Amino acid sequence: MAEATQVAPTPTATPYAPGAFVWHELATRDVKAAESFYTQLFGWTVQYMPMGGPDNYQYPLITANGIQIGGIADMNFMQIPAEVPSHFYGYVSVPDVDAAAEVAAKAGGKVLAPAMDIPNVGRFAILQDPQGGVFALLRSLHGDPDQNRIPGNGEFCWDSLHTSDINGAISFYNKVIGWTTKPGPEGMTGGVFMQGDLMEASYDGLPMPEVPTHWMTNIAVNDLKASVKKAQELGATILMDGIEIPFGTFSVVRDPQGAHFAMFQGKQQ
């Protein structure tokens, strides 16, 4: 998706990372307000890519540190029901989007947006797991980002599922994506979704019973305290602050339009 305007490499030379989160999107009802908030908070730049069609829709592409890392989806243009709040969701690389979406539907999930092509980008679908977590599938024409690269400040760095049914979620994602699981490291509740020997995401129960199942998108920052302060100055609400885990510290934020995300600062090596 990041190389949409460039010529794709030959299939034999295209690297893929099945099971990895390779793209993220912010779905919001006020694209310009969201753009203002995140460009000031993380230093993102946003470029609008013409998508064609009778509406001449322009898709906002997010760039951080010179790398395209995601996009912003206009919920009004997409005609998403008014009761659905703004939210982040991630795209998981799969070899066959249509087949995975079909498996998801048979396993109790919902297909929110059926498999479709984006010219010169790839094929995608947006799904909801049986407990309500929203995620997407992607098969890019241009391969997937380098999974060995350490995310820089303002880049998406991790995804965690918080679910009302851990066993049900484990079964669903194993069928749809092929993830296996292992326990989390000492000091971490829940566990980790694995693709072979690679850690791809984490899972846990809900922090409170009244919180619905959701995927939490984590964004890397160099200075968590300064980033929390900046987010507050820009109108965000801090829901959880300075939570320590084995790998670092995170804070959970609700942006002014209502989307939740976490800011994560890793431990110094």
C-alpha positions as a Python dict, from the first residue, in 0.01 Angstrom:
ca = {
    (1, 'M'): (0, 0, 0),
    (2, 'A'): (289, 233, 76),
    (3, 'E'): (424, 205, -279),
    (4, 'A'): (96, 263, -460),
    (5, 'T'): (242, 490, -729),
    (6, 'Q'): (549, 280, -806),
    (7, 'V'): (600, -22, -1028),
    (8, 'A'): (562, -346, -836),
    (9, 'P'): (857, -586, -827),
    (10, 'T'): (823, -925, -988),
    (11, 'P'): (631, -1182, -778),
    (12, 'T'): (942, -1391, -716),
    (13, 'A'): (1120, -1087, -569),
    (14, 'T'): (831, -957, -361),
    (15, 'P'): (875, -1014, 13),
    (16, 'Y'): (566, -1097, 216),
    (17, 'A'): (514, -1138, 590),
    (18, 'P'): (195, -1345, 632),
    (19, 'G'): (34, -1289, 971),
    (20, 'A'): (201, -953, 1032),
    (21, 'F'): (26, -619, 1075),
    (22, 'V'): (148, -426, 770),
    (23, 'W'): (-80, -118, 751),
    (24, 'H'): (-303, 82, 985),
    (25, 'E'): (-598, 310, 933),
    (26, 'L'): (-773, 571, 1142),
    (27, 'A'): (-1147, 578, 1074),
    (28, 'T'): (-1285, 919, 1169),
    (29, 'R'): (-1573, 1153, 1090),
    (30, 'D'): (-1355, 1466, 1082),
    (31, 'V'): (-1049, 1398, 867),
    (32, 'K'): (-912, 1753, 886),
    (33, 'A'): (-940, 1770, 1266),
    (34, 'A'): (-772, 1429, 1297),
    (35, 'E'): (-499, 1538, 1057),
    (36, 'S'): (-433, 1849, 1266),
    (37, 'F'): (-418, 1651, 1592),
    (38, 'Y'): (-184, 1375, 1476),
    (39, 'T'): (48, 1590, 1270),
    (40, 'Q'): (107, 1808, 1575),
    (41, 'L'): (137, 1514, 1816),
    (42, 'F'): (360, 1280, 1614),
    (43, 'G'): (494, 1493, 1332),
    (44, 'W'): (300, 1294, 1072),
    (45, 'T'): (259, 1437, 727),
    (46, 'V'): (-54, 1364, 524),
    (47, 'Q'): (-74, 1345, 146),
    (48, 'Y'): (-398, 1292, -46),
    (49, 'M'): (-397, 1016, -307),
    (50, 'P'): (-671, 1042, -577),
    (51, 'M'): (-871, 720, -584),
    (52, 'G'): (-1073, 798, -897),
    (53, 'G'): (-1439, 715, -929),
    (54, 'P'): (-1735, 951, -973),
    (55, 'D'): (-1679, 1110, -631),
    (56, 'N'): (-1308, 1174, -696),
    (57, 'Y'): (-1236, 1052, -344),
    (58, 'Q'): (-889, 1140, -213),
    (59, 'Y'): (-741, 899, 39),
    (60, 'P'): (-519, 1061, 306),
    (61, 'L'): (-186, 875, 335),
    (62, 'I'): (9, 900, 662),
    (63, 'T'): (387, 937, 646),
    (64, 'A'): (620, 918, 947),
    (65, 'N'): (998, 946, 925),
    (66, 'G'): (974, 943, 548),
    (67, 'I'): (780, 613, 537),
    (68, 'Q'): (414, 567, 448),
    (69, 'I'): (266, 380, 743),
    (70, 'G'): (-111, 409, 708),
    (71, 'G'): (-410, 614, 607),
    (72, 'I'): (-720, 794, 727),
    (73, 'A'): (-1064, 666, 634),
    (74, 'D'): (-1352, 914, 609),
    (75, 'M'): (-1641, 742, 792),
    (76, 'N'): (-1895, 980, 640),
    (77, 'F'): (-1781, 901, 286),
    (78, 'M'): (-1785, 529, 370),
    (79, 'Q'): (-2142, 567, 504),
    (80, 'I'): (-2056, 397, 833),
    (81, 'P'): (-2350, 411, 1077),
    (82, 'A'): (-2348, 711, 1309),
    (83, 'E'): (-2333, 495, 1624),
    (84, 'V'): (-1990, 356, 1527),
    (85, 'P'): (-1721, 566, 1700),
    (86, 'S'): (-1391, 674, 1549),
    (87, 'H'): (-1132, 399, 1578),
    (88, 'F'): (-799, 259, 1460),
    (89, 'Y'): (-766, -81, 1299),
    (90, 'G'): (-480, -276, 1148),
    (91, 'Y'): (-435, -473, 827),
    (92, 'V'): (-291, -825, 851),
    (93, 'S'): (-102, -968, 555),
    (94, 'V'): (-258, -1288, 416),
    (95, 'P'): (-185, -1486, 97),
    (96, 'D'): (-551, -1494, -13),
    (97, 'V'): (-791, -1226, 111),
    (98, 'D'): (-1103, -1389, -34),
    (99, 'A'): (-1030, -1728, 121),
    (100, 'A'): (-948, -1579, 462),
    (101, 'A'): (-1264, -1364, 460),
    (102, 'E'): (-1472, -1672, 374),
    (103, 'V'): (-1317, -1864, 663),
    (104, 'A'): (-1386, -1569, 896),
    (105, 'A'): (-1755, -1565, 803),
    (106, 'K'): (-1786, -1940, 859),
    (107, 'A'): (-1609, -1904, 1195),
    (108, 'G'): (-1866, -1656, 1323),
    (109, 'G'): (-1709, -1327, 1215),
    (110, 'K'): (-1868, -1051, 1006),
    (111, 'V'): (-1746, -917, 674),
    (112, 'L'): (-1785, -540, 710),
    (113, 'A'): (-1632, -465, 370),
    (114, 'P'): (-1607, -755, 123),
    (115, 'A'): (-1284, -838, -58),
    (116, 'M'): (-1211, -577, -324),
    (117, 'D'): (-919, -445, -526),
    (118, 'I'): (-750, -108, -496),
    (119, 'P'): (-585, -36, -834),
    (120, 'N'): (-205, -64, -819),
    (121, 'V'): (-224, -132, -444),
    (122, 'G'): (-370, -475, -372),
    (123, 'R'): (-676, -654, -239),
    (124, 'F'): (-831, -605, 104),
    (125, 'A'): (-1134, -680, 322),
    (126, 'I'): (-1250, -540, 657),
    (127, 'L'): (-1376, -789, 915),
    (128, 'Q'): (-1513, -810, 1267),
    (129, 'D'): (-1436, -1108, 1489),
    (130, 'P'): (-1720, -1288, 1675),
    (131, 'Q'): (-1663, -1079, 1988),
    (132, 'G'): (-1660, -745, 1801),
    (133, 'G'): (-1293, -668, 1731),
    (134, 'V'): (-1240, -494, 1395),
    (135, 'F'): (-940, -571, 1174),
    (136, 'A'): (-858, -592, 805),
    (137, 'L'): (-686, -830, 563),
    (138, 'L'): (-446, -723, 291),
    (139, 'R'): (-257, -876, 0),
    (140, 'S'): (-42, -599, -139),
    (141, 'L'): (84, -595, -496),
    (142, 'H'): (413, -458, -368),
    (143, 'G'): (507, -686, -82),
    (144, 'D'): (506, -603, 290),
    (145, 'P'): (719, -367, 501),
    (146, 'D'): (1046, -490, 650),
    (147, 'Q'): (949, -667, 973),
    (148, 'N'): (1302, -642, 1115),
    (149, 'R'): (1303, -263, 1120),
    (150, 'I'): (1249, -105, 1463),
    (151, 'P'): (962, 151, 1446),
    (152, 'G'): (1066, 511, 1501),
    (153, 'N'): (888, 791, 1685),
    (154, 'G'): (528, 825, 1565),
    (155, 'E'): (518, 488, 1388),
    (156, 'F'): (278, 202, 1458),
    (157, 'C'): (464, -54, 1666),
    (158, 'W'): (224, -315, 1808),
    (159, 'D'): (-137, -433, 1819),
    (160, 'S'): (-316, -590, 2114),
    (161, 'L'): (-656, -759, 2124),
    (162, 'H'): (-869, -711, 2435),
    (163, 'T'): (-1154, -959, 2416),
    (164, 'S'): (-1450, -1091, 2610),
    (165, 'D'): (-1367, -1449, 2504),
    (166, 'I'): (-997, -1534, 2491),
    (167, 'N'): (-1044, -1898, 2391),
    (168, 'G'): (-1293, -1802, 2121),
    (169, 'A'): (-1056, -1538, 1986),
    (170, 'I'): (-762, -1780, 1981),
    (171, 'S'): (-968, -2030, 1780),
    (172, 'F'): (-1099, -1766, 1538),
    (173, 'Y'): (-765, -1606, 1455),
    (174, 'N'): (-597, -1944, 1420),
    (175, 'K'): (-853, -2041, 1155),
    (176, 'V'): (-852, -1708, 971),
    (177, 'I'): (-486, -1603, 985),
    (178, 'G'): (-302, -1910, 1109),
    (179, 'W'): (-175, -1757, 1431),
    (180, 'T'): (-72, -1987, 1713),
    (181, 'T'): (-26, -1864, 2069),
    (182, 'K'): (212, -1874, 2361),
    (183, 'P'): (198, -1728, 2714),
    (184, 'G'): (320, -1375, 2759),
    (185, 'P'): (651, -1304, 2937),
    (186, 'E'): (661, -1284, 3315),
    (187, 'G'): (477, -978, 3436),
    (188, 'M'): (239, -973, 3140),
    (189, 'T'): (-115, -1107, 3152),
    (190, 'G'): (-272, -1273, 2850),
    (191, 'G'): (-54, -1411, 2574),
    (192, 'V'): (101, -1357, 2234),
    (193, 'F'): (-22, -1440, 1885),
    (194, 'M'): (258, -1612, 1690),
    (195, 'Q'): (326, -1668, 1320),
    (196, 'G'): (586, -1940, 1331),
    (197, 'D'): (858, -1808, 1564),
    (198, 'L'): (755, -1443, 1522),
    (199, 'M'): (545, -1248, 1774),
    (200, 'E'): (275, -1063, 1579),
    (201, 'A'): (30, -928, 1840),
    (202, 'S'): (-86, -982, 2197),
    (203, 'Y'): (-419, -1072, 2352),
    (204, 'D'): (-580, -1031, 2692),
    (205, 'G'): (-918, -1007, 2859),
    (206, 'L'): (-1110, -683, 2892),
    (207, 'P'): (-982, -422, 3139),
    (208, 'M'): (-1341, -374, 3262),
    (209, 'P'): (-1657, -574, 3184),
    (210, 'E'): (-1834, -276, 3029),
    (211, 'V'): (-1553, -217, 2775),
    (212, 'P'): (-1632, -385, 2439),
    (213, 'T'): (-1389, -616, 2261),
    (214, 'H'): (-1139, -413, 2062),
    (215, 'W'): (-799, -406, 1898),
    (216, 'M'): (-566, -146, 2051),
    (217, 'T'): (-315, 16, 1816),
    (218, 'N'): (17, 117, 1975),
    (219, 'I'): (230, 405, 1846),
    (220, 'A'): (598, 435, 1939),
    (221, 'V'): (723, 753, 2107),
    (222, 'N'): (1067, 859, 2225),
    (223, 'D'): (941, 1046, 2533),
    (224, 'L'): (613, 918, 2675),
    (225, 'K'): (570, 1190, 2939),
    (226, 'A'): (621, 1468, 2686),
    (227, 'S'): (387, 1298, 2438),
    (228, 'V'): (115, 1260, 2702),
    (229, 'K'): (144, 1627, 2789),
    (230, 'K'): (128, 1727, 2424),
    (231, 'A'): (-177, 1507, 2362),
    (232, 'Q'): (-359, 1673, 2652),
    (233, 'E'): (-271, 2018, 2520),
    (234, 'L'): (-422, 1918, 2185),
    (235, 'G'): (-751, 1814, 2347),
    (236, 'A'): (-702, 1441, 2403),
    (237, 'T'): (-810, 1252, 2715),
    (238, 'I'): (-560, 1026, 2893),
    (239, 'L'): (-741, 710, 3004),
    (240, 'M'): (-444, 517, 3144),
    (241, 'D'): (-103, 668, 3212),
    (242, 'G'): (244, 530, 3267),
    (243, 'I'): (155, 160, 3270),
    (244, 'E'): (470, -50, 3292),
    (245, 'I'): (508, -384, 3114),
    (246, 'P'): (819, -601, 3060),
    (247, 'F'): (912, -422, 2736),
    (248, 'G'): (846, -61, 2834),
    (249, 'T'): (572, 182, 2938),
    (250, 'F'): (248, 286, 2771),
    (251, 'S'): (-42, 527, 2809),
    (252, 'V'): (-390, 491, 2658),
    (253, 'V'): (-530, 799, 2487),
    (254, 'R'): (-867, 903, 2342),
    (255, 'D'): (-826, 1161, 2067),
    (256, 'P'): (-1065, 1459, 2035),
    (257, 'Q'): (-1279, 1266, 1782),
    (258, 'G'): (-1308, 961, 2011),
    (259, 'A'): (-1052, 716, 1869),
    (260, 'H'): (-848, 520, 2123),
    (261, 'F'): (-482, 434, 2085),
    (262, 'A'): (-179, 369, 2303),
    (263, 'M'): (155, 549, 2306),
    (264, 'F'): (444, 319, 2388),
    (265, 'Q'): (801, 394, 2497),
    (266, 'G'): (1031, 93, 2491),
    (267, 'K'): (1291, 23, 2754),
    (268, 'Q'): (1639, 148, 2685),
    (269, 'Q'): (1874, -135, 2591),
}
